[in-house]
């Protein structure tokens, strides 16, 4: 992870392809299944959501991420290692005021039993519900206000999860190539292969983590309330596309120091844009 000037946004740079850059924006979304991938001129960047989630949670607007392969490392299956990298590097406040995408009108979208929506609000909050037919999961709901370091305390460490029964089918699709018991919660029919959980409701917290990362593809932090029910990456990124297509749903705003107390106080609470130190 490298510092970047104001206005850069988050950019992925393939060092194995002469430094080719792929911006983390909606127009570069390539495919979405069990992870969110970006593509530009045939160059792929896979599994972007955990790193993007960490940037939003830590208040980073501008950074360059160098990688020498098509997929970001899964690390421990959460955003925590990325957060720790940001903390180690330090955060530099930049002079240009941060621009927010402030929701002005609600947008709701339902698909069978799946639902996602965003509503006007003066802060950034996420509420997520899941319902998995597994004795350790079932129905879970978690809501978080992204303020005062809540991302670091409540979201960042939540790991991805998967079923042992689905493993081979996913590997046959070219997915989860780096998955192991060290970086994924592995579910059996009745329990866990590897425990304990980091949170009693770690499963839904990871869905919140993913959603925050996917919404980073708006290119700006939002001011709004997001509600999702069994949505998944495809609906997350579709919400981004629908928002960007209809400019009557939002407006771009900056926040002065005087207004700072009324906007999401990320872990480095500041209205100015942030980059790595």
Backbone as CSV, one residue per row, in Angstrom:
resi,resn,N_x,N_y,N_z,CA_x,CA_y,CA_z,C_x,C_y,C_z
1,UNK,0.838,-1.184,0.000,0.000,0.000,0.000,0.880,1.243,0.000
2,UNK,0.596,2.174,-0.910,1.397,3.375,-1.072,0.529,4.623,-0.931
3,UNK,1.108,5.739,-0.468,0.367,6.996,-0.428,-0.016,7.438,-1.842
4,UNK,-1.041,8.288,-1.924,-1.458,8.812,-3.223,-1.936,10.248,-3.053
5,UNK,-1.783,11.084,-4.083,-2.236,12.475,-3.998,-3.749,12.573,-3.880
6,UNK,-4.229,13.727,-3.426,-5.667,13.958,-3.351,-6.283,13.799,-4.734
7,UNK,-7.494,13.256,-4.754,-8.200,13.052,-6.010,-7.859,11.763,-6.723
8,UNK,-6.930,10.993,-6.181,-6.533,9.736,-6.827,-7.585,8.656,-6.642
9,UNK,-8.174,8.583,-5.451,-9.037,7.467,-5.111,-8.199,6.243,-4.773
10,UNK,-8.823,5.078,-4.812,-8.099,3.818,-4.579,-7.789,3.191,-5.931
11,UNK,-6.522,2.911,-6.163,-6.067,2.373,-7.444,-5.252,1.107,-7.195
12,UNK,-5.566,0.052,-7.945,-4.789,-1.188,-7.894,-3.781,-1.183,-9.033
13,UNK,-2.518,-1.482,-8.719,-1.446,-1.442,-9.703,-0.816,-2.825,-9.827
14,UNK,-0.866,-3.408,-11.032,-0.284,-4.730,-11.289,1.198,-4.574,-11.618
15,UNK,2.049,-4.842,-10.641,3.491,-4.698,-10.858,4.033,-5.756,-11.815
16,UNK,3.301,-6.859,-11.990,3.725,-7.907,-12.918,3.314,-7.597,-14.349
17,UNK,2.564,-6.511,-14.545,2.120,-6.118,-15.886,2.502,-4.667,-16.157
18,UNK,3.774,-4.365,-15.935,4.332,-3.037,-16.223,3.592,-1.919,-15.495
19,UNK,3.108,-2.222,-14.298,2.458,-1.193,-13.491,1.082,-0.784,-13.988
20,UNK,0.393,-1.642,-14.712,-0.948,-1.314,-15.218,-1.883,-1.043,-14.042
21,UNK,-2.676,0.030,-14.158,-3.521,0.460,-13.041,-5.003,0.246,-13.334
22,UNK,-5.704,-0.226,-12.323,-7.151,-0.429,-12.389,-7.779,0.334,-11.224
23,UNK,-8.594,1.317,-11.539,-9.223,2.135,-10.507,-10.382,1.382,-9.853
24,UNK,-10.526,1.567,-8.553,-11.609,0.902,-7.806,-12.882,1.728,-7.921
25,UNK,-13.510,1.650,-9.100,-14.747,2.375,-9.371,-15.727,1.434,-10.079
26,UNK,-16.986,1.822,-10.055,-18.058,0.956,-10.533,-17.879,0.523,-11.986
27,UNK,-17.401,1.407,-12.852,-17.309,1.074,-14.274,-16.326,-0.062,-14.538
28,UNK,-15.449,-0.346,-13.567,-14.470,-1.416,-13.752,-14.899,-2.742,-13.122
29,UNK,-16.118,-2.823,-12.586,-16.586,-4.090,-12.023,-16.702,-5.114,-13.139
30,UNK,-16.053,-6.258,-12.954,-15.994,-7.268,-14.008,-16.987,-8.389,-13.778
31,UNK,-16.849,-9.056,-12.676,-17.758,-10.157,-12.373,-17.912,-10.243,-10.864
32,UNK,-19.066,-10.732,-10.476,-19.388,-10.789,-9.061,-20.047,-12.128,-8.783
33,UNK,-19.445,-12.901,-7.901,-20.073,-14.153,-7.468,-19.808,-14.276,-5.980
34,UNK,-18.770,-15.025,-5.622,-18.402,-15.143,-4.217,-17.433,-14.035,-3.792
35,UNK,-17.035,-13.199,-4.749,-16.151,-12.074,-4.473,-16.386,-11.025,-5.553
36,UNK,-15.817,-9.837,-5.345,-15.987,-8.746,-6.307,-14.677,-8.519,-7.044
37,UNK,-14.744,-8.615,-8.362,-13.551,-8.470,-9.200,-13.676,-7.248,-10.097
38,UNK,-12.531,-6.629,-10.376,-12.458,-5.487,-11.269,-11.677,-5.874,-12.513
39,UNK,-11.999,-5.215,-13.636,-11.247,-5.475,-14.857,-11.194,-4.208,-15.706
40,UNK,-10.008,-3.966,-16.280,-9.824,-2.838,-17.192,-8.903,-3.293,-18.311
41,UNK,-9.389,-3.167,-19.537,-8.618,-3.580,-20.715,-8.075,-4.997,-20.560
42,UNK,-8.911,-5.875,-20.025,-8.549,-7.278,-19.889,-7.701,-7.617,-18.690
43,UNK,-7.313,-6.617,-17.896,-6.499,-6.861,-16.703,-7.423,-7.015,-15.494
44,UNK,-7.298,-8.131,-14.799,-8.209,-8.490,-13.719,-7.597,-8.223,-12.347
45,UNK,-8.423,-7.748,-11.439,-8.078,-7.636,-10.025,-9.207,-8.315,-9.259
46,UNK,-8.913,-9.412,-8.597,-9.951,-10.219,-7.962,-9.931,-10.083,-6.444
47,UNK,-11.119,-10.254,-5.844,-11.305,-10.255,-4.392,-10.845,-8.924,-3.781
48,UNK,-11.511,-7.872,-4.189,-11.124,-6.520,-3.782,-11.824,-6.042,-2.516
49,UNK,-12.908,-6.701,-2.116,-13.809,-6.110,-1.126,-13.209,-5.943,0.266
50,UNK,-12.317,-6.838,0.692,-11.779,-6.722,2.052,-10.840,-5.525,2.173
51,UNK,-9.976,-5.329,1.189,-9.070,-4.179,1.219,-9.844,-2.871,1.107
52,UNK,-10.834,-2.830,0.202,-11.634,-1.611,0.041,-12.418,-1.300,1.310
53,UNK,-12.915,-2.322,1.966,-13.638,-2.136,3.221,-12.733,-1.516,4.272
54,UNK,-11.502,-1.994,4.347,-10.550,-1.449,5.318,-10.266,0.023,5.053
55,UNK,-10.126,0.393,3.777,-9.868,1.797,3.449,-11.019,2.692,3.905
56,UNK,-12.252,2.269,3.628,-13.407,3.067,4.055,-13.466,3.129,5.574
57,UNK,-13.303,1.986,6.219,-13.388,1.939,7.675,-12.340,2.778,8.372
58,UNK,-11.180,2.952,7.730,-10.095,3.722,8.318,-10.011,5.148,7.783
59,UNK,-10.964,5.532,6.945,-11.003,6.904,6.464,-9.951,7.233,5.421
60,UNK,-9.556,6.244,4.624,-8.559,6.463,3.581,-9.271,6.692,2.247
61,UNK,-9.025,7.842,1.639,-9.647,8.181,0.358,-8.724,7.911,-0.820
62,UNK,-7.417,8.037,-0.589,-6.450,7.974,-1.684,-5.320,7.014,-1.337
63,UNK,-5.121,6.006,-2.168,-4.036,5.050,-1.945,-3.824,4.241,-3.217
64,UNK,-2.599,3.747,-3.381,-2.272,2.834,-4.473,-1.924,1.486,-3.858
65,UNK,-2.549,0.439,-4.377,-2.303,-0.919,-3.890,-1.558,-1.675,-4.977
66,UNK,-0.314,-2.036,-4.698,0.471,-2.799,-5.664,0.331,-4.288,-5.392
67,UNK,0.139,-5.056,-6.449,0.100,-6.515,-6.315,0.708,-7.137,-7.564
68,UNK,1.237,-8.349,-7.394,1.951,-8.991,-8.492,1.202,-10.199,-9.040
69,UNK,-0.130,-10.197,-8.871,-0.957,-11.284,-9.377,-2.362,-10.742,-9.561
70,UNK,-3.262,-11.581,-10.035,-4.603,-11.078,-10.328,-5.506,-11.018,-9.094
71,UNK,-5.091,-11.637,-7.984,-5.968,-11.706,-6.813,-5.276,-11.144,-5.580
72,UNK,-6.011,-10.339,-4.816,-5.464,-9.878,-3.548,-5.347,-11.062,-2.595
73,UNK,-4.325,-11.086,-1.748,-4.202,-12.190,-0.789,-5.350,-12.194,0.195
74,UNK,-5.823,-13.375,0.557,-6.951,-13.496,1.473,-6.524,-13.223,2.917
75,UNK,-5.209,-13.386,3.207,-4.667,-13.157,4.551,-5.436,-14.000,5.564
76,UNK,-6.077,-13.404,6.578,-6.795,-14.243,7.548,-8.283,-14.316,7.252
77,UNK,-8.708,-13.832,6.080,-10.118,-13.897,5.709,-10.941,-12.715,6.165
78,UNK,-10.298,-11.744,6.799,-11.012,-10.551,7.260,-10.298,-9.313,6.712
79,UNK,-10.730,-8.137,7.180,-10.058,-6.884,6.799,-9.009,-6.470,7.821
80,UNK,-8.897,-7.204,8.906,-8.011,-6.803,9.998,-6.544,-6.654,9.559
81,UNK,-5.969,-7.588,8.784,-4.574,-7.392,8.365,-4.377,-6.134,7.528
82,UNK,-5.346,-5.777,6.691,-5.242,-4.549,5.914,-5.305,-3.331,6.836
83,UNK,-6.185,-3.382,7.832,-6.277,-2.296,8.812,-4.942,-2.126,9.532
84,UNK,-4.327,-3.235,9.911,-3.048,-3.172,10.625,-1.947,-2.592,9.745
85,UNK,-1.993,-2.888,8.442,-1.032,-2.298,7.523,-1.206,-0.779,7.462
86,UNK,-2.460,-0.331,7.419,-2.755,1.105,7.387,-2.276,1.766,8.674
87,UNK,-2.553,1.122,9.812,-2.131,1.686,11.093,-0.609,1.786,11.173
88,UNK,0.084,0.777,10.660,1.546,0.777,10.716,2.126,1.894,9.838
89,UNK,1.520,2.096,8.676,1.999,3.145,7.772,1.680,4.536,8.316
90,UNK,0.534,4.657,8.998,0.087,5.963,9.457,-0.825,6.617,8.430
91,UNK,-1.606,7.582,8.875,-2.571,8.255,8.019,-2.226,9.743,7.950
92,UNK,-2.212,10.256,6.738,-1.866,11.665,6.533,-3.110,12.435,6.099
93,UNK,-3.403,13.484,6.828,-4.515,14.345,6.465,-4.114,15.200,5.269
94,UNK,-4.976,15.234,4.269,-4.687,16.002,3.066,-5.484,17.307,3.064
95,UNK,-5.043,18.257,2.290,-5.605,19.601,2.382,-6.995,19.706,1.765
96,UNK,-7.251,18.941,0.736,-8.542,19.063,0.053,-9.658,18.462,0.915
97,UNK,-10.798,19.165,1.057,-11.902,18.606,1.835,-12.401,17.296,1.221
98,UNK,-12.777,16.373,2.071,-13.321,15.109,1.585,-14.689,15.346,0.939
99,UNK,-14.923,14.710,-0.192,-16.220,14.785,-0.856,-17.028,13.536,-0.513
100,UNK,-18.251,13.757,-0.098,-19.163,12.674,0.246,-20.272,12.570,-0.795
101,UNK,-20.817,11.396,-0.929,-22.012,11.182,-1.731,-23.186,11.106,-0.758
102,UNK,-23.925,12.197,-0.656,-25.010,12.294,0.326,-26.327,11.870,-0.316
103,UNK,-26.954,10.865,0.262,-28.204,10.333,-0.279,-29.332,11.332,-0.039
104,UNK,-30.079,11.651,-1.095,-31.194,12.593,-1.009,-32.550,11.910,-1.137
105,UNK,-32.615,10.813,-1.884,-33.872,10.075,-2.045,-33.605,8.589,-1.845
106,UNK,-34.592,7.900,-1.311,-34.421,6.469,-1.060,-34.367,5.686,-2.364
107,UNK,-33.633,4.595,-2.318,-33.579,3.644,-3.423,-33.728,2.261,-2.831
108,UNK,-34.751,1.538,-3.260,-35.014,0.186,-2.759,-35.049,-0.786,-3.922
109,UNK,-34.548,-1.986,-3.670,-34.527,-3.001,-4.712,-34.711,-4.370,-4.067
110,UNK,-35.708,-5.097,-4.557,-35.996,-6.436,-4.049,-35.891,-7.449,-5.187
111,UNK,-35.312,-8.592,-4.873,-35.170,-9.667,-5.850,-35.450,-10.981,-5.139
112,UNK,-36.646,-11.549,-5.375,-37.099,-12.735,-4.638,-37.057,-12.420,-3.140
113,UNK,-36.309,-13.193,-2.359,-36.254,-12.933,-0.913,-35.070,-12.064,-0.513
114,UNK,-34.416,-11.448,-1.497,-33.279,-10.581,-1.226,-33.706,-9.119,-1.324
115,UNK,-33.057,-8.280,-0.517,-33.450,-6.873,-0.468,-32.244,-6.019,-0.147
116,UNK,-32.177,-4.844,-0.793,-31.161,-3.867,-0.445,-31.734,-2.476,-0.690
117,UNK,-31.359,-1.536,0.154,-31.895,-0.184,0.036,-30.942,0.803,0.680
118,UNK,-31.070,2.058,0.272,-30.311,3.134,0.893,-31.264,4.307,1.100
119,UNK,-31.133,4.977,2.252,-32.046,6.039,2.639,-31.247,7.276,3.055
120,UNK,-31.856,8.454,2.944,-31.156,9.676,3.369,-30.797,9.628,4.853
121,UNK,-29.619,10.135,5.179,-29.159,10.232,6.567,-27.960,11.166,6.591
122,UNK,-27.661,11.689,7.761,-26.523,12.598,7.907,-25.248,11.859,8.291
123,UNK,-25.354,10.550,8.513,-24.203,9.729,8.861,-24.221,8.476,7.990
124,UNK,-23.196,7.633,8.127,-23.107,6.394,7.369,-23.370,5.239,8.322
125,UNK,-24.454,4.504,8.071,-24.756,3.331,8.878,-25.162,2.184,7.968
126,UNK,-24.938,0.968,8.456,-25.258,-0.238,7.697,-26.006,-1.205,8.601
127,UNK,-27.092,-1.751,8.096,-27.825,-2.814,8.781,-27.939,-3.998,7.827
128,UNK,-27.553,-5.187,8.304,-27.542,-6.366,7.436,-28.236,-7.526,8.153
129,UNK,-29.030,-8.272,7.396,-29.675,-9.485,7.910,-29.333,-10.657,7.008
130,UNK,-29.084,-11.817,7.606,-28.839,-13.037,6.847,-29.714,-14.145,7.414
131,UNK,-29.882,-15.203,6.639,-30.654,-16.363,7.090,-30.110,-17.593,6.383
132,UNK,-29.209,-18.303,7.058,-28.592,-19.497,6.500,-29.121,-20.734,7.227
133,UNK,-29.489,-21.780,6.493,-30.000,-23.008,7.116,-28.879,-23.836,7.740
134,UNK,-28.261,-23.266,8.752,-27.187,-23.957,9.453,-27.376,-23.731,10.941
135,UNK,-27.175,-24.764,11.772,-27.452,-24.613,13.215,-26.647,-23.520,13.909
136,UNK,-25.483,-23.133,13.359,-24.687,-22.085,13.980,-25.023,-20.687,13.483
137,UNK,-25.850,-20.604,12.435,-26.119,-19.284,11.850,-27.601,-18.938,11.967
138,UNK,-28.433,-19.507,11.108,-29.844,-19.151,11.114,-30.022,-17.681,10.766
139,UNK,-30.909,-17.022,11.499,-31.163,-15.601,11.259,-30.257,-14.753,12.148
140,UNK,-29.528,-13.834,11.524,-28.681,-12.895,12.251,-28.855,-11.510,11.652
141,UNK,-28.867,-10.503,12.487,-28.931,-9.109,12.042,-27.905,-8.308,12.820
142,UNK,-27.210,-7.429,12.116,-26.234,-6.561,12.780,-26.310,-5.180,12.170
143,UNK,-26.268,-4.172,13.016,-26.295,-2.782,12.564,-25.128,-2.036,13.175
144,UNK,-24.485,-1.197,12.378,-23.334,-0.454,12.868,-23.368,0.967,12.318
145,UNK,-23.043,1.896,13.173,-22.830,3.288,12.789,-21.322,3.463,12.626
146,UNK,-20.893,3.849,11.453,-19.463,3.937,11.207,-18.907,5.210,11.838
147,UNK,-18.727,5.157,13.126,-18.254,6.332,13.857,-17.384,5.891,15.022
148,UNK,-16.491,6.788,15.420,-15.689,6.612,16.630,-14.958,5.271,16.698
149,UNK,-14.411,4.848,15.573,-13.632,3.616,15.567,-14.450,2.349,15.600
150,UNK,-15.747,2.433,15.349,-16.602,1.241,15.430,-16.228,0.203,14.379
151,UNK,-15.731,0.631,13.221,-15.333,-0.345,12.199,-14.224,-1.241,12.725
152,UNK,-13.230,-0.634,13.337,-12.097,-1.396,13.851,-12.528,-2.351,14.958
153,UNK,-13.398,-1.901,15.832,-13.802,-2.718,16.976,-14.813,-3.808,16.607
154,UNK,-15.710,-3.518,15.696,-16.857,-4.388,15.495,-16.899,-5.122,14.162
155,UNK,-16.146,-4.666,13.168,-16.295,-5.213,11.820,-15.013,-5.827,11.261
156,UNK,-13.893,-5.140,11.415,-12.669,-5.482,10.676,-12.227,-6.934,10.837
157,UNK,-12.385,-7.506,12.025,-11.854,-8.849,12.291,-12.786,-9.986,11.874
158,UNK,-13.979,-9.669,11.378,-14.933,-10.718,11.004,-14.474,-11.428,9.728
159,UNK,-14.346,-12.752,9.796,-13.772,-13.527,8.690,-14.827,-14.064,7.731
160,UNK,-14.373,-14.321,6.517,-15.228,-14.961,5.534,-15.506,-16.400,5.960
161,UNK,-16.535,-16.994,5.403,-16.918,-18.353,5.808,-17.432,-19.131,4.612
162,UNK,-17.367,-20.450,4.732,-17.838,-21.308,3.658,-18.097,-22.712,4.148
163,UNK,-18.809,-23.456,3.334,-19.194,-24.822,3.687,-18.226,-25.831,3.082
164,UNK,-17.834,-26.805,3.877,-16.974,-27.883,3.379,-17.658,-28.612,2.222
165,UNK,-18.980,-28.726,2.257,-19.721,-29.423,1.208,-19.620,-28.713,-0.133
166,UNK,-19.464,-27.375,-0.104,-19.414,-26.600,-1.347,-17.998,-26.424,-1.877
167,UNK,-17.013,-26.871,-1.125,-15.626,-26.557,-1.443,-15.216,-27.004,-2.839
168,UNK,-15.438,-28.256,-3.176,-14.933,-28.769,-4.445,-15.594,-28.090,-5.628
169,UNK,-16.903,-27.840,-5.529,-17.603,-27.172,-6.627,-17.028,-25.777,-6.856
170,UNK,-16.718,-25.071,-5.768,-16.160,-23.721,-5.897,-14.753,-23.759,-6.477
171,UNK,-13.956,-24.746,-6.055,-12.607,-24.857,-6.614,-12.663,-25.192,-8.104
172,UNK,-13.645,-25.990,-8.518,-13.808,-26.325,-9.923,-14.151,-25.094,-10.762
173,UNK,-14.741,-24.078,-10.107,-15.087,-22.821,-10.779,-13.914,-21.844,-10.774
174,UNK,-12.783,-22.262,-10.206,-11.620,-21.390,-10.129,-11.657,-20.436,-8.957
175,UNK,-12.571,-20.690,-8.016,-12.724,-19.821,-6.851,-11.991,-20.399,-5.644
176,UNK,-11.894,-19.613,-4.601,-11.306,-19.952,-3.292,-9.993,-20.726,-3.426
177,UNK,-9.161,-20.320,-4.375,-7.912,-21.059,-4.604,-6.982,-20.993,-3.405
178,UNK,-7.075,-19.906,-2.645,-6.195,-19.773,-1.492,-6.870,-20.089,-0.174
179,UNK,-8.082,-20.613,-0.227,-8.835,-20.849,1.005,-8.252,-22.003,1.804
180,UNK,-8.235,-21.823,3.126,-7.781,-22.873,4.023,-8.419,-22.656,5.387
181,UNK,-8.166,-23.548,6.313,-8.711,-23.406,7.659,-8.093,-22.221,8.393
182,UNK,-6.976,-21.698,7.868,-6.316,-20.561,8.505,-6.909,-19.223,8.081
183,UNK,-7.671,-19.206,6.999,-8.193,-17.928,6.521,-9.681,-17.953,6.186
184,UNK,-10.385,-18.925,6.720,-11.813,-19.039,6.430,-12.480,-19.838,7.540
185,UNK,-13.668,-19.408,7.955,-14.471,-20.209,8.875,-15.059,-21.359,8.066
186,UNK,-14.699,-22.590,8.397,-15.147,-23.753,7.636,-16.309,-24.418,8.379
187,UNK,-17.461,-24.426,7.717,-18.669,-25.007,8.302,-18.839,-26.457,7.851
188,UNK,-19.125,-27.332,8.808,-19.575,-28.679,8.493,-21.102,-28.684,8.575
189,UNK,-21.716,-29.823,8.429,-23.188,-29.856,8.474,-23.736,-29.439,9.827
190,UNK,-22.973,-29.704,10.875,-23.509,-29.450,12.221,-22.683,-28.472,13.043
191,UNK,-21.509,-28.080,12.547,-20.682,-27.213,13.379,-19.548,-26.580,12.611
192,UNK,-18.413,-26.401,13.295,-17.232,-25.773,12.717,-16.064,-26.743,12.692
193,UNK,-15.236,-26.643,11.651,-13.982,-27.380,11.647,-12.911,-26.631,12.421
194,UNK,-13.031,-25.317,12.442,-12.014,-24.489,13.090,-12.710,-23.406,13.914
195,UNK,-12.402,-23.331,15.146,-13.026,-22.348,16.022,-11.982,-21.811,16.978
196,UNK,-12.393,-20.955,17.900,-13.760,-20.447,18.076,-14.026,-19.246,17.178
197,UNK,-15.279,-18.798,17.150,-15.630,-17.588,16.421,-15.054,-16.367,17.135
198,UNK,-14.751,-15.333,16.372,-14.254,-14.094,16.956,-15.389,-13.252,17.553
199,UNK,-16.587,-13.417,16.999,-17.798,-12.776,17.509,-18.908,-13.827,17.469
200,UNK,-19.867,-13.778,18.387,-20.970,-14.741,18.327,-21.730,-14.670,17.001
201,UNK,-21.789,-13.475,16.405,-22.481,-13.263,15.137,-21.484,-12.859,14.041
202,UNK,-20.357,-13.550,13.996,-19.296,-13.201,13.057,-19.741,-13.294,11.609
203,UNK,-20.685,-14.186,11.324,-21.127,-14.407,9.946,-21.778,-13.147,9.371
204,UNK,-22.725,-12.565,10.076,-23.399,-11.367,9.559,-22.465,-10.162,9.602
205,UNK,-21.550,-10.122,10.560,-20.592,-9.013,10.602,-19.695,-9.029,9.367
206,UNK,-19.346,-10.239,8.891,-18.534,-10.284,7.680,-19.330,-9.791,6.475
207,UNK,-20.614,-10.045,6.442,-21.437,-9.522,5.357,-21.458,-7.995,5.371
208,UNK,-21.488,-7.404,6.564,-21.389,-5.951,6.676,-20.045,-5.479,6.127
209,UNK,-18.975,-6.189,6.482,-17.638,-5.867,5.985,-17.614,-5.869,4.451
210,UNK,-18.186,-6.915,3.851,-18.226,-7.016,2.396,-19.017,-5.866,1.777
211,UNK,-20.159,-5.552,2.368,-21.008,-4.494,1.829,-20.282,-3.148,1.834
212,UNK,-19.615,-2.840,2.936,-18.857,-1.588,3.021,-17.789,-1.536,1.931
213,UNK,-17.120,-2.665,1.705,-16.101,-2.718,0.657,-16.681,-2.551,-0.732
214,UNK,-17.798,-3.197,-1.011,-18.417,-3.074,-2.331,-18.940,-1.655,-2.576
215,UNK,-19.482,-1.019,-1.543,-19.986,0.347,-1.716,-18.857,1.354,-1.893
216,UNK,-17.633,0.960,-1.568,-16.482,1.833,-1.833,-16.332,2.098,-3.326
217,UNK,-16.918,1.250,-4.175,-16.833,1.422,-5.618,-17.630,2.626,-6.110
218,UNK,-18.364,3.271,-5.215,-18.981,4.558,-5.546,-17.915,5.618,-5.778
219,UNK,-16.724,5.388,-5.253,-15.637,6.337,-5.408,-15.602,7.400,-4.345
220,UNK,-16.594,7.383,-3.460,-16.664,8.341,-2.361,-17.321,7.668,-1.170
221,UNK,-17.009,8.150,0.009,-17.734,7.698,1.185,-19.136,8.282,1.137
222,UNK,-20.112,7.534,1.618,-21.489,8.000,1.517,-21.988,8.530,2.851
223,UNK,-23.008,9.342,2.769,-23.796,9.741,3.922,-25.198,9.203,3.669
224,UNK,-25.533,8.122,4.353,-26.818,7.473,4.137,-26.935,6.233,5.001
225,UNK,-28.133,5.713,5.065,-28.400,4.482,5.823,-28.650,3.354,4.831
226,UNK,-27.833,2.317,4.901,-27.939,1.178,3.991,-28.527,-0.006,4.749
227,UNK,-29.537,-0.623,4.169,-30.169,-1.807,4.759,-30.127,-2.936,3.734
228,UNK,-29.660,-4.097,4.155,-29.558,-5.247,3.255,-30.084,-6.497,3.951
229,UNK,-30.746,-7.330,3.191,-31.271,-8.598,3.698,-30.922,-9.689,2.692
230,UNK,-29.967,-10.547,3.054,-29.554,-11.659,2.198,-29.141,-11.177,0.804
231,UNK,-28.489,-10.049,0.725,-28.240,-9.404,-0.572,-27.099,-10.049,-1.343
232,UNK,-25.870,-9.989,-0.842,-24.731,-10.564,-1.543,-24.051,-9.569,-2.470
233,UNK,-22.860,-9.967,-2.967,-22.024,-9.068,-3.761,-22.739,-8.527,-4.998
234,UNK,-23.521,-9.368,-5.680,-24.168,-8.928,-6.922,-25.123,-7.767,-6.658
235,UNK,-25.900,-7.858,-5.587,-26.825,-6.771,-5.272,-26.090,-5.558,-4.728
236,UNK,-25.002,-5.785,-3.992,-24.210,-4.652,-3.500,-23.728,-3.796,-4.674
237,UNK,-23.109,-4.446,-5.652,-22.535,-3.701,-6.770,-23.613,-3.156,-7.696
238,UNK,-24.757,-3.845,-7.778,-25.874,-3.325,-8.567,-26.426,-2.049,-7.944
239,UNK,-26.451,-1.999,-6.606,-26.890,-0.783,-5.923,-25.968,0.373,-6.284
240,UNK,-24.672,0.114,-6.305,-23.707,1.142,-6.696,-24.021,1.657,-8.100
241,UNK,-24.247,0.752,-9.041,-24.530,1.140,-10.430,-25.806,1.954,-10.534
242,UNK,-26.832,1.525,-9.818,-28.112,2.236,-9.887,-28.015,3.629,-9.286
243,UNK,-27.256,3.750,-8.209,-27.064,5.067,-7.612,-26.348,6.002,-8.575
244,UNK,-25.275,5.522,-9.183,-24.486,6.377,-10.055,-25.235,6.759,-11.328
245,UNK,-26.163,5.902,-11.763,-26.938,6.208,-12.974,-27.965,7.316,-12.740
246,UNK,-28.488,7.417,-11.531,-29.553,8.384,-11.236,-29.031,9.450,-10.277
247,UNK,-28.616,10.571,-10.826,-28.013,11.625,-10.015,-29.034,12.414,-9.204
248,UNK,-30.330,12.112,-9.381,-31.337,12.754,-8.530,-31.407,12.100,-7.156
249,UNK,-30.745,10.957,-6.987,-30.802,10.236,-5.721,-29.814,10.777,-4.698
250,UNK,-28.828,11.570,-5.147,-27.758,11.989,-4.258,-27.175,13.315,-4.717
251,UNK,-26.362,13.881,-3.859,-25.581,15.045,-4.235,-24.193,14.916,-3.639
252,UNK,-23.248,15.542,-4.275,-21.873,15.522,-3.774,-21.689,16.704,-2.832
253,UNK,-21.217,16.428,-1.626,-21.049,17.486,-0.635,-19.657,17.389,-0.016
254,UNK,-19.200,18.509,0.482,-18.003,18.528,1.314,-18.428,18.926,2.716
255,UNK,-17.597,18.610,3.678,-17.939,18.851,5.078,-16.860,19.706,5.701
256,UNK,-17.257,20.824,6.273,-16.288,21.707,6.913,-15.957,21.207,8.308
257,UNK,-14.927,21.747,8.893,-14.537,21.352,10.247,-15.663,21.621,11.239
258,UNK,-16.424,22.684,11.000,-17.514,23.028,11.912,-18.615,21.985,11.894
259,UNK,-18.770,21.305,10.759,-19.820,20.296,10.632,-19.338,18.898,10.984
260,UNK,-18.059,18.779,11.278,-17.420,17.475,11.423,-18.113,16.585,12.443
261,UNK,-18.647,17.165,13.491,-19.278,16.371,14.546,-20.533,15.675,14.068
262,UNK,-21.059,16.080,12.925,-22.322,15.527,12.450,-22.152,14.531,11.309
263,UNK,-20.917,14.203,10.984,-20.677,13.229,9.925,-19.984,12.018,10.526
264,UNK,-19.890,10.914,9.779,-19.272,9.717,10.333,-17.875,10.003,10.864
265,UNK,-17.655,9.738,12.123,-16.326,9.940,12.707,-15.566,8.639,12.595
266,UNK,-14.877,8.456,11.486,-14.099,7.254,11.290,-12.967,7.234,12.307
267,UNK,-12.195,6.199,12.292,-11.186,6.043,13.333,-10.174,7.177,13.347
268,UNK,-10.050,7.893,12.229,-9.148,9.045,12.191,-9.936,10.328,11.987
269,UNK,-11.141,10.388,12.568,-12.158,11.390,12.324,-11.644,12.733,11.807
270,UNK,-11.967,12.999,10.565,-11.588,14.283,9.988,-12.355,14.488,8.700
271,UNK,-12.667,15.760,8.410,-13.412,16.065,7.197,-12.511,16.133,5.980
272,UNK,-11.207,16.253,6.191,-10.272,16.300,5.075,-10.029,14.894,4.537
273,UNK,-9.675,14.840,3.256,-9.342,13.554,2.658,-8.111,12.957,3.347
274,UNK,-8.023,11.630,3.309,-6.902,10.950,3.953,-6.152,10.043,3.000
275,UNK,-4.842,9.950,3.218,-3.998,9.028,2.471,-3.055,8.359,3.453
276,UNK,-2.315,7.380,3.008,-1.310,6.764,3.846,-0.177,7.737,4.069
277,UNK,0.426,7.669,5.238,1.535,8.583,5.542,2.800,8.120,4.839
